[in-house]
Amino acid sequence: MNFEKPLPEAFRFCPRCATEAEPIGAVPFRCDQCGFSFFFGPVTAVGVIVRDRNQQVLLIERAREPGKGQYGLPGGFVDRGETAEQALRRELHEEVGLEVTEVNYLMSLPNQYTYQGLTAAVLDLFFISQIDSFEAIQADPREVAGYWTGIPGDEQLSQMAFDSNRLALLKYLSTDNNDREPFQ
C-alpha cells in the first residue's frame, strides 16, 4: 500500500467549516459551502554550490530520507521570517559548520519533497559561494553521512538525491563559473 500522496489530496475536509471536499485533490482547494480557498503554493528551499579557491565543489551525502545515502547540495528549507540568504547561511553552518559571507544567485527550479507520506511542491533557489578551503568542514551526522569535494562528473551527478540539485550543478558546470574571479 502506497502512503505517499500529493498534499492537495490530504485536504479531505474544509479546514474552515469541515465540509467534505469535492473533488478531493483539486488545486486550488475551494469549499462550495463557505467559500474558503487554499492554493497550495510551493514552500521555499535553498541550495548552495560551495566552491574553494581550486574550483572544487562540495557535495554532501544525505544522512536521512528523502535521498538517504545520495548526494545533495548543502541547504534546506527557508524558515518563516528568514531571507533565502539567511537560510542558506544557517543551513550551511548547521550541516557542515562552514561560514560564508558572499552568495550569488544562480537559478531556481521546481522540486517535490516527500515527508511522512505527503509530497509538497518546493521552489528551490540555488546560489554559489566561495570559501578558501574545505578544511574546516564539521559534518553534523544527523544530517550529513559524509561529503565529497571535487569537480562533479557523471558519477556524482547520477547519484544526486534531487533532480533540481543535479540540474543546478549542470547549469553551474556549463557556464563560466569556474573561470570567474573569486568573490569579494
C-alpha positions in Angstrom: 0.0 0.0 0.0 1.4 3.4 -1.0 1.0 6.0 1.7 2.6 8.8 -0.4 0.2 11.3 -1.9 0.3 14.9 -3.1 -0.5 17.4 -0.4 -3.8 18.6 -2.0 -5.2 15.1 -1.6 -4.7 15.3 2.2 -7.4 18.1 2.2 -10.4 15.8 2.5 -12.4 18.4 4.5 -12.6 22.2 4.5 -10.3 23.5 7.3 -12.8 26.3 8.0 -16.2 24.6 8.0 -15.4 20.9 7.8 -17.5 20.3 4.7 -16.2 17.2 2.8 -14.0 18.2 -0.2 -15.5 17.8 -3.7 -13.5 16.9 -5.7 -10.6 15.7 -3.5 -7.2 16.8 -4.7 -8.4 19.9 -6.6 -5.9 22.8 -6.9 -6.8 25.2 -5.7 -9.0 23.8 -2.9 -12.3 25.6 -2.9 -15.1 25.0 -0.5 -18.5 25.4 -2.1 -20.1 25.7 1.4 -18.2 28.6 2.9 -16.0 29.9 0.1 -12.7 29.1 1.7 -9.8 28.7 -0.9 -6.3 27.3 -0.5 -3.8 27.5 -3.3 -1.0 25.0 -2.2 1.8 27.4 -3.1 5.3 25.9 -3.0 7.5 26.0 0.1 10.9 27.6 -0.5 14.2 25.9 -0.1 17.8 26.9 -0.8 20.9 25.1 -2.0 24.4 26.3 -2.3 27.2 25.4 -4.6 30.2 26.0 -2.4 33.5 26.1 -4.2 37.0 26.5 -2.9 39.8 28.5 -4.4 40.7 25.5 -6.6 37.2 25.5 -8.0 36.3 22.2 -6.3 32.7 21.8 -5.3 31.2 20.4 -2.0 28.6 17.7 -2.2 27.1 16.2 1.0 25.9 12.6 1.4 22.4 12.8 2.9 22.1 11.0 6.3 18.3 10.8 6.1 15.3 10.4 3.8 14.5 11.5 1.3 17.5 10.5 -0.7 19.4 8.9 2.2 22.9 7.9 1.0 22.7 10.0 -2.1 24.5 13.3 -2.8 22.9 16.7 -2.4 24.0 20.4 -2.2 24.1 21.9 1.3 20.8 23.6 2.0 17.3 23.2 3.2 14.0 24.9 3.8 13.6 28.6 4.4 12.0 29.3 7.8 9.4 31.9 8.4 10.8 35.4 8.8 14.1 34.4 7.1 15.5 35.5 3.8 16.8 33.0 1.4 20.4 34.2 2.1 19.9 33.8 5.8 18.5 30.3 5.4 21.4 29.4 3.2 24.0 30.6 5.8 22.1 28.8 8.6 21.8 25.5 6.8 25.4 25.6 5.6 26.5 26.2 9.2 24.2 23.5 10.6 25.1 20.8 8.1 28.8 21.3 7.7 30.0 24.0 10.0 31.0 26.4 7.2 30.6 30.2 7.3 30.2 32.2 4.1 29.7 35.9 3.6 29.2 36.3 -0.1 26.5 34.4 -2.0 25.5 34.9 -5.6 22.2 33.8 -7.1 22.4 31.1 -9.8 18.8 29.9 -10.6 15.6 28.5 -9.3 13.9 25.1 -10.1 10.8 23.4 -9.0 11.1 20.3 -6.9 9.0 17.9 -4.9 9.7 16.8 -1.3 8.0 13.8 0.3 7.9 13.8 4.1 5.8 11.5 6.2 3.8 10.3 3.2 2.9 13.8 1.9 4.5 15.3 -1.2 4.8 19.1 -1.2 5.7 21.3 -4.1 9.0 23.1 -3.4 10.7 26.0 -5.1 14.5 25.6 -4.8 16.7 28.7 -5.0 20.3 28.0 -5.8 23.3 30.1 -5.0 27.1 30.0 -5.5 29.5 30.8 -2.7 33.3 30.6 -2.3 35.5 29.7 0.6 39.2 29.4 0.9 39.2 25.6 1.6 37.1 22.8 2.9 39.4 22.0 5.8 37.0 23.5 8.4 34.1 21.1 7.5 32.5 19.6 10.6 29.6 17.5 9.3 26.6 17.0 11.5 26.0 13.3 11.5 22.2 13.8 11.9 22.1 15.4 8.5 25.3 14.5 6.7 26.7 11.0 6.4 29.7 12.1 4.5 30.9 14.5 1.9 32.8 14.7 -1.4 34.8 17.5 -2.9 36.0 17.9 -6.5 34.7 18.7 -9.9 31.4 16.8 -10.3 31.2 14.4 -13.2 28.7 11.9 -14.4 29.3 9.6 -11.4 28.4 12.2 -8.9 25.6 13.7 -11.0 23.9 10.3 -11.3 23.9 10.0 -7.5 22.1 13.2 -6.7 19.1 12.8 -4.4 17.1 15.6 -6.1 16.9 16.3 -9.8 16.8 20.1 -9.1 20.3 19.8 -7.4 21.6 17.9 -10.4 20.2 20.5 -12.9 21.7 23.4 -10.8 25.1 21.7 -10.9 24.8 21.1 -14.6 24.0 24.8 -15.1 26.9 25.8 -12.9 29.3 23.5 -14.8 28.1 24.7 -18.2 28.7 28.4 -17.5 31.8 30.5 -16.9 31.5 30.0 -13.1 34.8 28.0 -13.0 36.7 30.9 -14.6 35.2 33.7 -12.5 37.2 35.8 -10.2 36.8 34.9 -6.5 34.0 36.6 -4.7 34.8 39.8 -2.9 
